[in-house]
Amino acid sequence: MSGNKTAKTAENAGRRDALHQNLYDDLAFNELESSSTFTPEMAKEFFPVHREDSIDTMDGPVIIECAYPGWQAGGDHYPAVPDTKEEQSVELVESVEAGAAAVHVHPRNEARRPQWEDPELLAEILDPVFEECGEVVTTSQTWTTGPHADYVTATEKLLRLGEGNKYCQGSVVLPIGLFGAGTYHSPSSIKEGVRFFGENGIKPVFQLYDTHVLYDLKHRLFDKEEMNEDSHMLNLYLGAHHAQTTNNDPWSYLNVISSIYNTRETIEDSIVGVNPGGRNWLPTLILGLLAGANVVRVGIEDAYWKYPHRDEVIQKNSEVIELAVEFAEMLGRRVITDPDEAREFLGMEYTSPR
């Protein structure tokens, strides 16, 4: 009984093979030869990963910009915030040595208070950084308050102090129409500012707080040829201090991706930066690196918790820079640490004596 059954099974198998091979004379039935394992040839045919084209989203290099010390209260609340000018300079040096090619600084006076309208104090804090690290890229805020934001007065002082753009190679431009820090950023004051920047070798660093900012810049400045630049530096502010839009998953992640590609589609030849902040700053940073951001700005200005899911406070600004560099390199992104290469990449020129 058992022998008859075995013979019948073999006969049926033979019939199936013969049937399949005779249905179509032009087909070769050798792709799935009987084998206990795939041969290399079979694997290449059924898993043709070697034919996949490369994806260049993360192909370009990235610049790490250090945002320090910022605006937050220090002391026991946030030990990473410095108390003295010397501490600010030392931590900036350590942050540059950790991999930051650019620094965005809101200096603090001896009373521990942020001073954004004190060019002399900014220069005092940056000088030791230049002495230790060379001509790093500077991208601080240089506007001062008033009925309209004044983008010229403090910038002129910084140009005199540096005998060129040493302390203000790039300068932050806030959104048109924003009423912030007690002053109005009117279209006329911003146009005056970017014209002055262009005449003095300063790169405007436009902060995009929302999608309408991109529209305003395009139609009020770029399309009207108010700018004399080959490329525009546009920083997406994704988590400004306590923004709720970047504290809600998965919206946080979708927002990063959509914002980067919306910016690139809207403004040709744009240099896109991501400024992550808030509780979700670390995933936002990583999403920016994955989506090909050209610049990522990290530091204690906008971050407090080290991780989104753990109540662990950042202890040093340089540890945030180290994390950013580590993640970038893990993802295959080359980090630009040479300031001259960074300036060339950003379309900047250093105009001060070296």
C-alpha positions as CSV (number, residue, x, y, z in Angstrom):
1,M,0.0,0.0,0.0
2,S,2.8,2.4,1.0
3,G,4.8,1.6,-2.1
4,N,1.9,2.1,-4.4
5,K,1.2,5.5,-2.8
6,T,4.8,6.6,-3.2
7,A,4.9,5.6,-6.8
8,K,1.6,7.5,-7.5
9,T,3.0,10.7,-5.9
10,A,6.1,10.5,-8.0
11,E,4.0,9.9,-11.1
12,N,1.8,12.9,-10.4
13,A,4.9,15.2,-9.8
14,G,6.3,14.1,-13.1
15,R,3.0,14.8,-14.8
16,R,2.9,18.4,-13.3
17,D,6.5,19.0,-14.4
18,A,5.8,17.8,-17.9
19,L,2.5,19.8,-18.1
20,H,4.2,23.0,-17.0
21,Q,7.1,22.6,-19.3
22,N,4.9,21.9,-22.3
23,L,2.3,24.6,-21.9
24,Y,4.5,27.2,-23.5
25,D,7.5,26.2,-25.6
26,D,9.1,29.6,-25.4
27,L,9.4,29.6,-21.6
28,A,12.4,28.2,-19.8
29,F,11.5,26.6,-16.4
30,N,14.9,26.8,-14.8
31,E,14.5,29.8,-12.4
32,L,13.5,27.6,-9.5
33,E,15.7,24.6,-9.9
34,S,15.4,22.2,-7.0
35,S,17.9,23.3,-4.3
36,S,18.1,23.3,-0.6
37,T,19.3,26.9,-0.7
38,F,19.4,29.8,-3.1
39,T,22.5,30.0,-5.3
40,P,24.1,33.5,-5.7
41,E,22.6,33.6,-9.2
42,M,19.1,32.9,-8.0
43,A,19.5,35.5,-5.2
44,K,20.5,38.2,-7.6
45,E,17.5,37.4,-9.8
46,F,14.9,37.4,-7.0
47,F,16.4,40.1,-4.7
48,P,18.0,42.5,-7.2
49,V,19.1,45.1,-4.6
50,H,22.3,45.7,-6.6
51,R,20.2,47.3,-9.3
52,E,18.7,50.0,-7.0
53,D,19.7,53.6,-7.7
54,S,21.3,55.7,-4.9
55,I,19.1,58.2,-3.1
56,D,20.8,61.5,-2.6
57,T,18.6,63.1,0.1
58,M,21.3,62.7,2.7
59,D,24.2,63.0,0.3
60,G,25.1,66.6,1.0
61,P,27.2,67.8,4.0
62,V,25.7,69.4,7.0
63,I,26.8,72.3,9.2
64,I,26.2,72.2,13.0
65,E,25.3,75.7,14.4
66,C,25.6,76.2,18.1
67,A,22.9,78.3,19.8
68,Y,24.2,79.3,23.2
69,P,23.7,80.6,25.8
70,G,20.2,81.8,24.9
71,W,17.4,83.2,27.0
72,Q,16.5,80.7,29.7
73,A,17.0,81.1,33.4
74,G,20.1,79.5,34.8
75,G,21.1,78.5,38.3
76,D,19.6,75.4,39.8
77,H,16.9,75.5,37.2
78,Y,19.3,75.0,34.3
79,P,22.9,74.5,35.3
80,A,24.1,74.5,31.7
81,V,23.4,78.3,31.5
82,P,26.7,80.2,32.2
83,D,27.1,82.8,34.9
84,T,30.1,84.8,33.7
85,K,31.6,86.0,30.4
86,E,34.5,83.6,30.8
87,E,32.1,80.6,31.2
88,Q,30.3,81.7,28.0
89,S,33.5,81.9,26.0
90,V,34.9,78.6,27.4
91,E,31.7,76.7,26.6
92,L,31.6,78.2,23.1
93,V,35.1,77.0,22.5
94,E,34.2,73.5,23.7
95,S,31.2,73.5,21.4
96,V,33.3,74.5,18.4
97,E,35.8,71.8,19.3
98,A,32.9,69.3,19.5
99,G,32.0,70.0,15.9
100,A,30.1,73.3,15.5
101,A,31.4,75.4,12.6
102,A,28.9,78.3,13.4
103,V,27.9,80.1,16.6
104,H,24.7,82.0,17.3
105,V,25.2,83.9,20.6
106,H,22.9,85.9,22.8
107,P,25.5,87.2,25.3
108,R,24.9,87.6,29.0
109,N,26.2,90.4,31.2
110,E,27.7,90.0,34.7
111,A,24.2,90.2,36.2
112,R,23.4,87.0,34.2
113,R,20.9,88.9,32.0
114,P,20.7,88.3,28.3
115,Q,21.8,91.4,26.3
116,W,20.9,91.4,22.6
117,E,21.6,95.1,22.1
118,D,25.2,95.2,23.3
119,P,27.7,94.7,20.4
120,E,30.7,95.3,22.7
121,L,29.7,92.5,25.0
122,L,29.1,90.1,22.1
123,A,32.6,90.9,20.8
124,E,34.2,90.4,24.2
125,I,32.6,86.9,24.4
126,L,33.5,85.9,20.8
127,D,37.1,87.1,20.9
128,P,38.4,84.2,23.0
129,V,36.6,81.8,20.6
130,F,38.4,83.3,17.6
131,E,41.7,83.1,19.5
132,E,41.3,79.4,20.3
133,C,39.4,78.1,17.3
134,G,40.1,80.5,14.4
135,E,37.6,82.5,12.3
136,V,34.4,80.6,13.1
137,V,31.2,81.5,11.4
138,T,29.0,84.0,13.4
139,T,25.3,84.1,12.8
140,S,23.9,86.1,15.8
141,Q,21.0,88.5,16.0
142,T,22.0,92.1,15.3
143,W,18.7,94.0,15.3
144,T,17.7,96.3,18.1
145,T,14.3,97.3,19.4
146,G,12.3,100.4,18.7
147,P,9.0,101.3,17.0
148,H,10.4,99.4,14.1
149,A,13.1,96.8,14.4
150,D,16.5,98.4,13.7
151,Y,18.7,96.1,11.7
152,V,21.4,98.8,11.0
153,T,22.6,100.5,14.2
154,A,24.0,97.6,16.1
155,T,25.2,95.9,12.9
156,E,27.3,99.0,12.1
157,K,28.9,98.9,15.5
158,L,29.8,95.2,15.0
159,L,31.3,96.0,11.6
160,R,33.5,98.7,13.1
161,L,34.5,96.5,16.0
162,G,35.5,93.7,13.7
163,E,36.9,95.9,10.9
164,G,34.6,93.9,8.7
165,N,32.0,91.2,9.3
166,K,34.0,89.1,11.9
167,Y,31.2,89.3,14.5
168,C,28.2,89.3,12.1
169,Q,29.0,87.1,9.0
170,G,25.3,86.2,9.1
171,S,22.5,88.0,10.9
172,V,19.1,86.7,11.9
173,V,16.0,88.3,10.2
174,L,12.7,87.7,11.9
175,P,9.4,87.3,10.0
176,I,7.9,90.3,8.3
177,G,5.1,91.6,10.4
178,L,6.2,90.0,13.6
179,F,5.7,92.0,16.8
180,G,8.3,90.4,19.1
181,A,10.6,91.5,21.9
182,G,8.8,94.8,22.1
183,T,9.3,95.9,18.5
184,Y,7.6,95.6,15.1
185,H,9.5,93.9,12.3
186,S,7.9,96.0,9.5
187,P,8.4,95.2,5.8
188,S,10.3,98.5,5.4
189,S,12.7,97.9,8.3
190,I,13.5,94.4,7.0
191,K,14.1,95.6,3.4
192,E,16.4,98.3,4.8
193,G,18.2,95.7,6.8
194,V,18.8,93.1,4.1
195,R,20.0,95.9,1.7
196,F,22.4,97.0,4.4
197,F,23.5,93.5,4.9
198,G,24.1,93.0,1.2
199,E,26.2,96.1,1.0
200,N,28.4,95.0,3.9
201,G,29.0,91.3,3.2
202,I,26.5,90.0,5.8
203,K,24.3,86.9,5.0
204,P,20.7,87.3,6.0
205,V,19.5,84.3,8.0
206,F,15.7,84.2,7.6
207,Q,13.7,82.6,10.4
208,L,10.6,80.7,9.2
209,Y,8.2,80.5,12.1
210,D,5.3,79.4,9.9
211,T,4.4,78.7,6.3
212,H,3.1,82.2,5.6
213,V,6.6,83.6,6.4
214,L,8.0,81.7,3.3
215,Y,5.2,83.2,1.2
216,D,5.9,86.7,2.4
217,L,9.6,86.5,1.8
218,K,9.1,85.1,-1.7
219,H,6.6,87.8,-2.8
220,R,7.9,90.8,-0.9
221,L,11.7,90.3,-1.2
222,F,12.9,87.5,-3.5
223,D,10.5,87.9,-6.4
224,K,11.0,91.7,-6.4
225,E,14.8,91.2,-6.6
226,E,15.4,93.0,-3.3
227,M,18.1,90.4,-2.6
228,N,21.4,90.2,-4.3
229,E,22.3,86.6,-3.4
230,D,22.9,83.4,-5.3
231,S,21.3,81.4,-2.5
232,H,19.0,82.2,0.4
233,M,19.6,80.9,3.9
234,L,16.2,79.8,5.4
235,N,16.0,78.4,8.9
236,L,12.9,76.5,9.9
237,Y,12.1,77.3,13.5
238,L,10.7,73.9,14.6
239,G,10.2,74.2,18.3
240,A,10.8,77.8,19.3
241,H,11.2,77.6,23.1
242,H,7.8,76.0,23.9
243,A,6.0,75.6,20.6
244,Q,3.2,73.0,20.8
245,T,3.3,72.1,17.1
246,T,6.5,70.2,17.6
247,N,5.5,68.5,20.9
248,N,2.8,66.3,19.4
249,D,3.7,63.1,17.7
250,P,3.5,62.1,14.9
251,W,2.7,65.7,13.7
252,S,6.2,66.7,14.9
253,Y,7.9,64.4,12.4
254,L,5.5,65.1,9.6
255,N,6.0,68.8,10.1
256,V,9.8,68.6,9.8
257,I,9.6,66.7,6.5
258,S,6.8,68.8,4.9
259,S,8.5,72.1,6.0
260,I,11.8,71.2,4.5
261,Y,10.4,70.1,1.1
262,N,7.9,73.0,1.0
263,T,10.8,75.4,1.4
264,R,12.9,73.7,-1.3
265,E,10.0,73.6,-3.7
266,T,9.1,77.3,-3.1
267,I,12.6,78.9,-3.1
268,E,15.1,77.6,-5.6
269,D,18.7,77.2,-4.4
270,S,17.7,77.6,-0.8
271,I,20.0,76.6,2.0
272,V,17.6,75.0,4.5
273,G,18.3,75.0,8.2
274,V,16.4,73.2,10.9
275,N,16.3,74.8,14.4
276,P,14.9,72.1,16.7
277,G,13.7,73.1,20.1
278,G,11.3,72.2,22.9
279,R,10.8,68.7,24.4
280,N,11.0,67.0,21.0
281,W,14.2,68.7,19.9
282,L,16.2,65.5,19.5
283,P,13.8,63.6,17.2
284,T,13.3,66.9,15.3
285,L,17.1,67.1,14.8
286,I,17.3,63.5,13.6
287,L,14.4,64.1,11.2
288,G,16.1,67.2,9.8
289,L,19.3,65.1,9.2
290,L,17.3,62.4,7.5
291,A,15.5,64.9,5.3
292,G,18.7,66.4,4.1
293,A,18.8,69.7,6.1
294,N,21.9,71.7,5.2
295,V,22.3,73.3,8.6
296,V,21.1,72.2,12.0
297,R,21.1,74.6,14.9
298,V,21.2,73.0,18.3
299,G,22.0,74.2,21.8
300,I,20.5,75.3,25.1
301,E,18.8,78.4,23.7
302,D,15.8,76.3,22.7
303,A,16.4,72.9,24.5
304,Y,16.1,72.0,28.2
305,W,15.3,68.3,28.4
306,K,17.9,66.0,26.9
307,Y,15.4,63.3,25.8
308,P,11.6,63.7,25.0
309,H,10.7,60.7,27.2
310,R,13.0,61.2,30.2
311,D,13.2,64.0,32.7
312,E,17.0,64.5,32.3
313,V,18.2,68.1,32.0
314,I,21.0,69.0,29.6
315,Q,24.1,69.7,31.6
316,K,26.4,71.3,29.0
317,N,25.8,72.9,25.7
318,S,28.8,71.0,24.1
319,E,27.2,67.7,24.9
320,V,24.3,68.7,22.6
321,I,26.7,69.5,19.9
322,E,28.4,66.1,20.4
323,L,25.1,64.4,20.1
324,A,24.3,66.2,16.8
325,V,27.7,65.3,15.3
326,E,27.3,61.7,16.4
327,F,23.9,61.3,14.9
328,A,24.9,63.0,11.7
329,E,27.9,60.8,11.2
330,M,25.9,57.6,12.1
331,L,23.5,58.6,9.3
332,G,26.3,59.0,6.8
333,R,26.2,62.8,6.8
334,R,29.6,64.6,6.5
335,V,29.8,67.3,9.1
336,I,31.6,70.5,7.9
337,T,33.9,71.7,10.7
338,D,36.2,73.9,8.8
339,P,34.9,77.5,8.9
340,D,36.2,78.5,5.5
341,E,34.5,75.5,3.9
342,A,31.3,76.3,5.9
343,R,31.4,79.9,4.6
344,E,31.8,78.7,1.0
345,F,28.9,76.3,1.5
346,L,26.7,79.0,2.9
347,G,27.6,81.7,0.4
348,M,29.4,83.9,2.9
349,E,32.7,85.9,2.6
350,Y,34.9,86.8,5.6
351,T,35.8,90.5,5.3
352,S,37.7,91.2,8.5
353,P,41.6,91.1,8.7
354,R,42.8,87.6,9.5
